[in-house]
Amino acid sequence: MDKVSRFVSRLRRKQSRPPQPSVNVSAAATIVETIPPAPAALISEEMRAWADRAGVDLGPVDGVWWYVGGTDTALAQAQQSGGLVGLHFHGGGYMLGSVKDVRSGFARVPKGFVEGQICSCVLSVEYTLARSRADGVKRSIPLQILEALSAYHHILEALNIPASRVLLIGDSAGGHLALALQRYLLESDAMPSPQGVVLLSPWCDLVADADDVRGLLGPLPTEDLNGPYFSPGLHPPPLGWPPTLVYLGAQERFAPSITTLVSRLADAGVQVAFHEAAHILPRYRHDFLIFRTVEETWPDEVRKCWARIRLWTEAISSTQRCAMHPYAHYMRDGDGAHSLVLHDESQCTARGQHREAIV
């Protein structure tokens, strides 16, 4: 009853809140593109052997572009270092979800990155789901990693976008896929890393869900869930990991594994920012940006999240041009949300702005 009372109280406060000043936000539009498979030269022997053992074949994969004002204009901004291109992977446990349903919660994250002017445009990948299908075709990992690689290669090579203007974005299982792609980029040295990685309630420890994720393993034994591609939160990142922002709902189900992931990134010297949304009811805390109810009931929490992400992207763009001497610190804001920030103390004139922006 206490939870219900708090929820009703929030609704009443929302209804009595004075009107907010209008803000001109252009609505994002979409277009679907079919992305060709990554060239064989980008697939390492180890990854090819894994795919062969799993019985998966890489083919084309669709993606949905989110943009404002035309894709040509948005891509031109990124090509000229005037904007970011997001590469997004949706959540759903690799079992459900479609970015082609642009009215669903799965579309709210890429749409928000564009309408919030964080990215000039975002390519959201319709990666293959691993759930069983009547045709009997195997769709276990690493097929989804290879499809993510295809999309990343497409952005860098076909569209001529520098890696330094690309942002990997993943929510829930999509965060797991973003972590896997970033690990593969570093371990294979196939292509340069993106400017940064944004992880929203990332699923980063599959060992904890071993009974529910057997289909993701394909023919691999259950103990392989301990590996870095299945449970990245249990392993240190490869050398050269890019700046990373991690956001979660306070006390959500994945909170322990996410905080472990953040600690491992920080211990490895990664530039990492960590935030919690503290004032959302438990049922909505995981991957909270996908829920319209959260935006309507806790608008301040949602606005704060988008503002932090936007300021963080601006901050890493400036600090990447500074000399690097990493150090870490924890900070807590007035609402009780805390942040772990590992960034670069240097002679950069934007240093103080960087610290304030991330927190």
Buried (B, 14 or more C-beta within 10 A) or exposed (E): EEEEEEBEEBEEEEEEEEEEEEEEEEEBBBEEBEBEBBEEEBBBEEBBEBBEEBEBEBEEBBBBBBBBBEBEEBBEBBBEEEBBBBBBBBBBBBBEBBBBEBEEBBBBBBBBBBBBBBBBBBBBBBBBBBEEEEEEEBBBBBBBBBBBBBBBBBBBEEBEBBBBBBBBBBBBBBBBBBBBBBBBBBBBEBBBBBBBBBBBBBBBBBBBBBEEBEBBBBEBEEEBBBBBBBBBBBBBBBEEBBBBBBBBBBEBBBBEBBBBBBBBBBEBBBBBBBBBBBBBBEEBBBBBBBBEBBBEBBEEBBEBBBEBBBBBBBBBBBBBEBEEEEEBEEBEEEEEBBBBBBBBBBEBEBBEBBBEBBB
